[in-house]
Amino acid sequence: MHDATHTRRALRIVGTTLLTALAVLIANAAPTQTALARLPGSRFVALSFGGVGLLARLGAALVVTVLVVHALRDPSARRPHETVAATLRALGAVALALAALGYFDVPYRLPRTTLVGAVAVLAVLLPAWFVALDRGRNRAEGTLVVGADPRQISAALEATARPVVGYASAVSWPSGPAADGQVDTDGGDDSVATTLAEHERLGGLSRLDDLLANADVDTVVPALPHADRAEFFGILDVCRRHGVDVSVPDEHGGVLLAEEEGDADRRGGFDRIDLEPWGVGARVGKRAFDVCFAALVLCATLPVFALAALAITIEDDGSVFYAQERTTLFGDTFDVYKFRTMRPESESATPGAGDDRVTRVGRLLRRTHVDELPQFWAVLRGRMSVVGPRAAWTAEEELLLAETGAWRKRWFVKPGLTGLAQLHEVSSETPAEKVRYDVEYIRRRSLALDASIVARQLWRVATEVGSLVRGV
């Protein structure tokens, strides 16, 4: 495992070095310099170097690029779009560092024209190289069992029919021939100790990220008693980032998003969980739609923002916005902001409660849906989507989870401002029905469906606002 890690690290460094040298040479070439200098409105000056001057500048660029890229970029395996984003962020730091050398007039600094050209070339070549390295990693078939209780880990190890590379646990138990009878199983079952002794403990749960980055693991089995928000879904999130499959015991399959509802991938009595219900193309298209739509709405409604803020302040001199902690992907939480529609400090986490505390301005904001506008900022930040399962308050979710464990199925995609449940006027007061619509949306996912839902929601809002205006 360590040899493979060192090899990948060496390939990253060698590749970065060679690609940086190539980028500088391309940018330093006379045709490139001339082309950049002739760009419309360009302030670049064509300036090529040769001999010792070129070698010195090339050496400085190599040192800065290799050091900065490999200091900032997480070497763990990532999904392609995350690899590209992380590499471009590191490359941005490289550009700033090299520009700083020019600002301080350091000898053998890269001229501005060469710097811009080299960074542009690297922005294409470097992410492609790292993606190719990640894609070129062939994971051998291997299952890693993750848990905290020896009996559950032992049961999972015995149940899986696939090759097992070992297990990860928060506690280290005795292993080897002398382990029989030394593991506290609360039942004195020596078979548990024997099973654990037959497999290698690779580390604790805190090392799961490193284990998946370096070990030959293609499937993880979480042998945990509960599908809780913190530990269980934290494991799922790590597996998703590393592109590793997850199979869960039967008792958890019904409350999670299996690959095919009712016809899950059965592997030795386990359900395979669909960590990425949408493909890369669908995610990119959805994100582009979210950014464009949210930016357009925020720009178009700036006057409405000002009027709403003024009305709220005049009514009771309280805060304009209020924040709620809501749940997003894999049980993570974030703060969503809305225009305050209730009296200060009177928001309730109980579904349907609190209507008697709504202010006069707040009632108008709700009827016109203006109170929702600040949430488009969360869409721009990538914490929410325009269309998806409606984000519930974290306090409210504890109540909903007590009614239906299937509520967790909604955590496999970003929450949205609107969705199928909203169009069918289904709220969290009927959680089972709401989950059914939310899962249906996840299964039917498409940009066409998003556009249809947005169009119908806009028409509904326009109709409600029109009725309100006519009734005044």
C-alpha positions as CSV (number, residue, x, y, z in Angstrom):
1,M,0.0,0.0,0.0
2,H,2.8,2.4,0.9
3,D,4.7,1.6,-2.3
4,A,1.6,2.5,-4.4
5,T,1.3,5.7,-2.4
6,H,4.9,6.7,-3.0
7,T,4.6,5.8,-6.7
8,R,1.5,8.0,-7.2
9,R,3.2,10.9,-5.3
10,A,6.3,10.6,-7.5
11,L,4.1,10.6,-10.6
12,R,2.3,13.7,-9.5
13,I,5.6,15.5,-8.9
14,V,7.3,14.3,-12.1
15,G,4.2,15.2,-14.1
16,T,3.9,18.6,-12.6
17,T,7.6,19.3,-13.3
18,L,7.4,18.2,-16.9
19,L,4.1,19.9,-17.6
20,T,5.3,23.2,-16.0
21,A,8.5,23.1,-18.1
22,L,6.4,22.5,-21.2
23,A,4.0,25.3,-20.4
24,V,6.9,27.8,-19.8
25,L,8.6,26.8,-23.0
26,I,5.3,27.2,-25.0
27,A,4.6,30.5,-23.4
28,N,8.2,31.7,-24.0
29,A,8.1,30.8,-27.7
30,A,8.1,33.8,-30.1
31,P,4.8,32.8,-31.8
32,T,3.0,32.7,-28.5
33,Q,4.5,36.0,-27.3
34,T,3.5,37.6,-30.6
35,A,0.0,36.2,-30.4
36,L,-0.6,37.5,-26.9
37,A,0.8,40.9,-27.7
38,R,-1.6,41.2,-30.7
39,L,-4.8,40.4,-28.7
40,P,-7.4,43.2,-28.9
41,G,-6.7,45.7,-26.1
42,S,-3.6,43.7,-25.0
43,R,-1.0,45.4,-22.9
44,F,1.4,42.4,-23.2
45,V,4.9,42.9,-24.6
46,A,6.5,40.1,-26.7
47,L,9.7,39.2,-24.8
48,S,11.3,35.8,-25.3
49,F,14.4,34.5,-23.5
50,G,17.0,31.9,-24.4
51,G,20.2,30.3,-22.9
52,V,21.0,31.0,-19.3
53,G,18.1,33.5,-18.9
54,L,15.5,31.0,-19.9
55,L,17.0,28.2,-17.8
56,A,17.0,30.4,-14.7
57,R,13.4,31.6,-15.2
58,L,12.4,28.0,-15.9
59,G,14.0,26.8,-12.7
60,A,12.3,29.5,-10.6
61,A,8.9,28.6,-12.1
62,L,9.4,24.9,-11.5
63,V,10.3,25.3,-7.8
64,V,7.3,27.6,-7.1
65,T,4.8,25.5,-9.0
66,V,5.8,22.1,-7.6
67,L,6.0,23.4,-4.0
68,V,2.7,25.3,-4.1
69,V,0.7,22.7,-6.0
70,H,1.7,19.8,-3.8
71,A,1.4,21.8,-0.6
72,L,-2.2,22.9,-1.4
73,R,-3.6,20.0,-3.3
74,D,-5.1,17.1,-1.4
75,P,-3.5,14.0,-2.8
76,S,-6.5,11.8,-1.9
77,A,-8.4,10.3,-4.8
78,R,-11.3,12.6,-5.9
79,R,-14.1,12.6,-8.4
80,P,-13.0,14.2,-11.7
81,H,-14.7,17.6,-11.2
82,E,-13.4,17.9,-7.7
83,T,-9.9,17.1,-8.9
84,V,-10.1,19.8,-11.5
85,A,-11.5,22.4,-9.0
86,A,-8.8,21.6,-6.4
87,T,-6.0,21.7,-9.1
88,L,-7.2,25.0,-10.4
89,R,-7.3,26.5,-6.9
90,A,-3.7,25.5,-6.4
91,L,-2.8,26.9,-9.8
92,G,-4.3,30.2,-8.8
93,A,-2.0,30.3,-5.8
94,V,0.9,29.5,-8.1
95,A,0.0,32.4,-10.4
96,L,-0.2,34.8,-7.4
97,A,3.2,33.6,-6.1
98,L,4.9,34.0,-9.4
99,A,3.3,37.4,-9.9
100,A,4.6,38.4,-6.5
101,L,8.1,37.6,-7.6
102,G,7.7,40.0,-10.4
103,Y,6.2,42.7,-8.1
104,F,9.3,42.6,-5.9
105,D,11.6,42.6,-8.9
106,V,13.2,39.3,-8.1
107,P,15.9,38.3,-10.6
108,Y,14.9,35.7,-13.2
109,R,11.2,36.3,-12.6
110,L,8.8,35.4,-15.4
111,P,7.7,38.3,-17.6
112,R,4.0,39.0,-17.4
113,T,3.3,37.7,-20.9
114,T,5.1,34.4,-20.2
115,L,3.4,34.1,-16.9
116,V,-0.1,34.5,-18.3
117,G,0.7,32.1,-21.2
118,A,2.2,29.4,-18.9
119,V,-0.7,29.5,-16.4
120,A,-3.2,29.2,-19.3
121,V,-1.4,26.2,-20.6
122,L,-1.1,24.6,-17.2
123,A,-4.8,25.2,-16.5
124,V,-5.5,22.7,-19.2
125,L,-2.7,20.2,-18.9
126,L,-2.3,19.9,-15.1
127,P,-6.0,19.0,-14.2
128,A,-6.0,16.6,-17.1
129,W,-2.9,14.9,-15.7
130,F,-4.3,14.5,-12.2
131,V,-7.6,13.2,-13.5
132,A,-5.8,10.7,-15.6
133,L,-3.8,9.5,-12.6
134,D,-6.9,9.1,-10.5
135,R,-8.7,7.3,-13.3
136,G,-5.7,5.1,-14.0
137,R,-5.9,3.8,-10.5
138,N,-7.3,0.3,-10.8
139,R,-8.9,-0.6,-7.5
140,A,-8.7,-4.4,-7.0
141,E,-11.8,-5.9,-5.6
142,G,-11.7,-5.7,-1.9
143,T,-14.1,-5.0,0.9
144,L,-13.4,-3.0,4.0
145,V,-15.7,-3.4,7.0
146,V,-16.0,-0.3,9.2
147,G,-17.5,-0.4,12.7
148,A,-17.1,0.0,16.5
149,D,-18.7,-3.2,17.9
150,P,-16.7,-6.4,17.5
151,R,-19.8,-8.6,17.1
152,Q,-21.2,-6.4,14.3
153,I,-17.8,-6.3,12.6
154,S,-17.5,-10.0,12.9
155,A,-21.0,-10.6,11.5
156,A,-20.3,-8.4,8.5
157,L,-17.0,-10.1,7.8
158,E,-18.7,-13.5,7.8
159,A,-21.7,-12.4,5.8
160,T,-19.9,-10.8,2.8
161,A,-19.0,-13.1,0.0
162,R,-16.5,-10.7,-1.6
163,P,-12.7,-10.6,-0.9
164,V,-12.0,-8.8,2.4
165,V,-8.9,-6.6,2.9
166,G,-9.6,-6.0,6.6
167,Y,-11.6,-3.9,8.9
168,A,-11.4,-0.4,10.5
169,S,-12.6,0.3,14.0
170,A,-12.4,2.9,16.7
171,V,-11.1,0.3,19.1
172,S,-8.2,-2.1,18.7
173,W,-8.8,-5.6,20.0
174,P,-6.2,-8.4,20.4
175,S,-5.5,-10.2,17.2
176,G,-3.6,-13.3,16.2
177,P,-3.6,-16.9,17.5
178,A,-3.8,-15.8,21.1
179,A,-6.9,-13.6,20.6
180,D,-9.5,-16.3,21.2
181,G,-11.5,-15.5,24.2
182,Q,-9.9,-12.1,24.7
183,V,-12.4,-10.0,22.9
184,D,-15.3,-8.7,25.1
185,T,-18.4,-9.7,23.1
186,D,-20.8,-9.5,26.1
187,G,-21.7,-13.1,25.2
188,G,-18.4,-14.9,25.4
189,D,-18.7,-16.1,21.8
190,D,-15.1,-17.1,20.8
191,S,-16.1,-17.2,17.2
192,V,-16.1,-13.3,17.2
193,A,-12.5,-13.2,18.4
194,T,-11.5,-15.9,15.9
195,T,-13.1,-14.0,13.0
196,L,-11.4,-10.8,14.0
197,A,-8.1,-12.6,14.3
198,E,-8.4,-13.9,10.8
199,H,-8.6,-10.3,9.3
200,E,-6.3,-7.3,9.6
201,R,-7.2,-4.2,11.5
202,L,-6.1,-1.4,9.1
203,G,-6.7,1.5,11.4
204,G,-9.3,3.6,13.2
205,L,-12.3,5.3,11.7
206,S,-10.4,8.6,11.7
207,R,-8.1,7.1,9.1
208,L,-10.8,6.1,6.7
209,D,-9.9,8.9,4.2
210,D,-6.3,7.7,4.1
211,L,-7.3,4.0,3.8
212,L,-9.5,4.6,0.8
213,A,-6.9,6.8,-0.8
214,N,-4.2,4.1,-0.6
215,A,-5.7,0.6,0.0
216,D,-7.2,-1.7,-2.7
217,V,-10.8,-1.1,-1.6
218,D,-13.8,-0.9,-3.9
219,T,-16.5,-1.5,-1.4
220,V,-17.1,-0.4,2.2
221,V,-19.5,-2.1,4.6
222,P,-20.5,0.2,7.5
223,A,-21.2,-2.2,10.4
224,L,-22.9,0.3,12.7
225,P,-26.0,0.0,14.8
226,H,-27.7,3.1,13.5
227,A,-27.8,5.1,10.3
228,D,-27.1,8.3,12.2
229,R,-26.3,11.7,10.8
230,A,-22.7,12.1,12.1
231,E,-20.8,8.8,12.0
232,F,-22.8,6.7,9.5
233,F,-23.4,9.4,6.9
234,G,-19.9,10.8,7.5
235,I,-18.6,7.4,6.3
236,L,-20.9,7.5,3.2
237,D,-19.6,11.0,2.4
238,V,-15.9,9.9,2.5
239,C,-16.8,6.9,0.3
240,R,-18.6,9.2,-2.2
241,R,-15.5,11.4,-2.5
242,H,-13.3,8.5,-3.2
243,G,-15.6,6.8,-5.6
244,V,-15.9,3.7,-3.4
245,D,-19.2,1.6,-3.3
246,V,-21.1,1.1,-0.1
247,S,-23.1,-1.9,0.9
248,V,-25.1,-1.9,4.1
249,P,-26.7,-4.6,6.1
250,D,-30.4,-5.4,5.6
251,E,-31.5,-3.4,8.6
252,H,-30.3,-0.1,7.1
253,G,-31.2,-0.7,3.4
254,G,-34.9,0.3,3.8
255,V,-34.1,3.8,5.2
256,L,-31.3,4.7,2.6
257,L,-31.3,5.3,-1.1
258,A,-30.5,1.9,-2.6
259,E,-29.5,1.7,-6.3
260,E,-32.9,0.4,-7.4
261,E,-35.8,0.8,-5.0
262,G,-37.2,-2.6,-4.2
263,D,-34.6,-4.4,-6.3
264,A,-31.3,-3.5,-4.7
265,D,-28.0,-5.0,-5.7
266,R,-27.8,-8.0,-3.4
267,R,-24.3,-8.9,-2.4
268,G,-24.2,-11.5,0.3
269,G,-27.3,-10.1,2.1
270,F,-26.3,-6.4,1.7
271,D,-28.0,-3.5,-0.2
272,R,-25.7,-1.4,-2.4
273,I,-26.3,2.3,-1.7
274,D,-26.6,4.8,-4.6
275,L,-24.1,7.5,-3.4
276,E,-24.2,9.3,-6.7
277,P,-27.8,9.2,-8.1
278,W,-26.9,11.7,-10.8
279,G,-24.0,11.4,-13.3
280,V,-21.3,13.9,-13.9
281,G,-23.0,15.5,-16.9
282,A,-26.3,15.9,-15.0
283,R,-24.5,17.4,-12.0
284,V,-22.6,19.9,-14.2
285,G,-25.7,20.9,-16.1
286,K,-27.8,21.3,-12.9
287,R,-25.1,23.4,-11.3
288,A,-24.9,25.7,-14.3
289,F,-28.6,26.1,-14.3
290,D,-28.6,26.9,-10.6
291,V,-25.9,29.5,-10.9
292,C,-27.5,31.2,-13.9
293,F,-31.0,31.2,-12.5
294,A,-30.0,32.3,-9.0
295,A,-27.8,35.2,-10.3
296,L,-30.6,36.4,-12.6
297,V,-33.2,36.3,-9.8
298,L,-30.9,38.1,-7.3
299,C,-30.0,40.9,-9.8
300,A,-33.6,41.3,-10.9
301,T,-35.0,41.5,-7.4
302,L,-32.5,44.0,-5.8
303,P,-35.2,46.7,-5.5
304,V,-37.5,44.1,-3.8
305,F,-34.8,43.3,-1.3
306,A,-34.5,47.0,-0.4
307,L,-38.2,47.5,0.0
308,A,-38.6,44.3,2.1
309,A,-35.8,45.2,4.4
310,L,-37.2,48.7,4.9
311,A,-40.7,47.4,5.7
312,I,-39.4,44.9,8.2
313,T,-37.4,47.5,10.0
314,I,-40.2,50.0,10.1
315,E,-42.7,47.5,11.6
316,D,-40.8,46.4,14.7
317,D,-37.2,47.6,14.3
318,G,-36.0,43.9,14.5
319,S,-33.4,42.1,12.4
320,V,-34.1,42.0,8.7
321,F,-33.0,38.4,8.2
322,Y,-33.1,35.3,10.4
323,A,-31.0,32.1,10.0
324,Q,-32.0,28.5,10.3
325,E,-29.7,25.5,10.4
326,R,-30.8,23.1,7.7
327,T,-29.6,19.8,6.4
328,T,-27.8,19.3,3.1
329,L,-25.8,16.4,1.5
330,F,-25.1,13.4,3.7
331,G,-26.6,15.0,6.8
332,D,-24.2,18.0,6.8
333,T,-25.7,21.2,8.0
334,F,-25.6,24.9,6.8
335,D,-27.3,28.2,7.6
336,V,-30.0,29.4,5.3
337,Y,-31.2,33.0,5.5
338,K,-34.7,34.3,4.9
339,F,-36.5,37.6,5.4
340,R,-37.9,37.5,9.0
341,T,-41.6,37.0,8.9
342,M,-42.3,36.4,12.6
343,R,-41.8,38.4,15.7
344,P,-38.2,38.3,16.9
345,E,-37.1,35.0,18.7
346,S,-40.5,33.3,18.0
347,E,-39.6,30.8,15.2
348,S,-40.7,27.3,16.0
349,A,-39.2,24.0,15.0
350,T,-42.5,22.3,15.1
351,P,-44.0,21.8,11.6
352,G,-47.0,24.0,11.0
353,A,-46.7,25.9,14.3
354,G,-46.2,29.6,14.7
355,D,-48.7,31.1,12.3
356,D,-50.1,33.3,15.0
357,R,-46.7,34.9,15.5
358,V,-46.4,36.1,11.9
359,T,-46.1,39.9,11.5
360,R,-48.2,41.9,9.1
361,V,-45.3,42.5,6.8
362,G,-44.2,38.9,7.2
363,R,-47.7,37.7,6.1
364,L,-47.3,39.7,2.9
365,L,-43.8,38.5,2.3
366,R,-45.0,34.9,2.7
367,R,-48.0,35.3,0.4
368,T,-45.8,36.8,-2.3
369,H,-42.9,34.4,-1.6
370,V,-40.5,37.3,-1.2
371,D,-39.3,35.9,2.1
372,E,-37.6,33.1,0.1
373,L,-35.5,35.3,-2.0
374,P,-32.4,35.4,0.2
375,Q,-32.1,31.6,-0.2
376,F,-30.9,32.2,-3.7
377,W,-27.6,33.2,-2.1
378,A,-27.3,29.7,-0.7
379,V,-27.9,28.4,-4.2
380,L,-25.1,30.5,-5.6
381,R,-22.8,29.2,-2.9
382,G,-23.6,25.6,-3.9
383,R,-25.2,24.6,-0.6
384,M,-28.7,24.4,-2.2
385,S,-30.2,23.8,-5.6
386,V,-33.1,25.6,-7.2
387,V,-35.0,22.2,-7.5
388,G,-34.7,19.4,-5.0
389,P,-36.1,18.1,-1.7
390,R,-37.1,21.0,0.4
391,A,-34.5,21.7,3.1
392,A,-35.9,21.0,6.6
393,W,-34.7,22.6,9.8
394,T,-32.3,20.3,11.7
395,A,-34.6,20.5,14.8
396,E,-37.6,19.7,12.7
397,E,-35.8,16.7,11.1
398,E,-35.3,15.0,14.5
399,L,-39.1,14.9,14.7
400,L,-39.5,13.7,11.2
401,L,-36.9,11.0,11.5
402,A,-38.8,9.7,14.5
403,E,-41.8,9.2,12.2
404,T,-40.0,7.7,9.2
405,G,-36.4,6.6,8.9
406,A,-36.8,6.8,5.1
407,W,-36.5,10.6,5.5
408,R,-32.7,10.0,5.2
409,K,-33.1,9.1,1.5
410,R,-33.4,12.9,0.8
411,W,-29.8,13.4,2.1
412,F,-28.3,12.0,-1.1
413,V,-28.9,15.1,-3.1
414,K,-28.8,18.8,-2.4
415,P,-31.9,20.4,-1.0
416,G,-33.9,22.7,-3.2
417,L,-36.1,25.8,-3.0
418,T,-38.9,23.9,-4.7
419,G,-39.7,20.4,-5.9
420,L,-42.3,17.8,-6.8
421,A,-43.6,17.8,-3.2
422,Q,-44.2,21.5,-3.3
423,L,-46.0,21.3,-6.6
424,H,-48.3,18.7,-5.1
425,E,-48.8,20.8,-1.9
426,V,-47.2,18.1,0.3
427,S,-45.4,19.4,3.3
428,S,-43.3,17.8,6.1
429,E,-46.5,17.5,8.1
430,T,-47.0,14.3,6.1
431,P,-43.4,13.0,6.0
432,A,-44.0,9.6,4.4
433,E,-45.8,11.2,1.4
434,K,-43.2,13.9,1.1
435,V,-40.4,11.4,1.0
436,R,-42.2,9.5,-1.7
437,Y,-42.3,12.6,-3.9
438,D,-38.7,13.6,-3.1
439,V,-37.4,10.1,-4.0
440,E,-39.5,10.1,-7.2
441,Y,-37.8,13.4,-8.1
442,I,-34.4,11.9,-7.5
443,R,-35.2,8.9,-9.7
444,R,-36.7,10.9,-12.5
445,R,-33.9,13.5,-12.5
446,S,-33.3,15.6,-15.6
447,L,-32.8,19.2,-16.6
448,A,-36.1,19.0,-18.4
449,L,-37.9,18.0,-15.2
450,D,-36.2,20.9,-13.3
451,A,-37.2,23.4,-16.0
452,S,-40.8,22.1,-15.9
453,I,-40.9,22.4,-12.1
454,V,-39.5,25.9,-12.1
455,A,-41.9,27.0,-14.8
456,R,-44.9,25.6,-12.9
457,Q,-43.7,27.2,-9.6
458,L,-43.2,30.6,-11.3
459,W,-46.7,30.4,-12.7
460,R,-48.1,29.5,-9.3
461,V,-46.3,32.5,-7.7
462,A,-47.4,34.8,-10.4
463,T,-51.0,33.6,-10.0
464,E,-50.9,34.1,-6.2
465,V,-49.4,37.6,-6.5
466,G,-52.0,38.5,-9.2
467,S,-54.8,37.4,-6.9
468,L,-53.4,39.4,-4.1
469,V,-53.1,42.5,-6.2
470,R,-56.7,42.1,-7.5
471,G,-58.0,41.7,-3.9
472,V,-56.4,44.9,-2.7
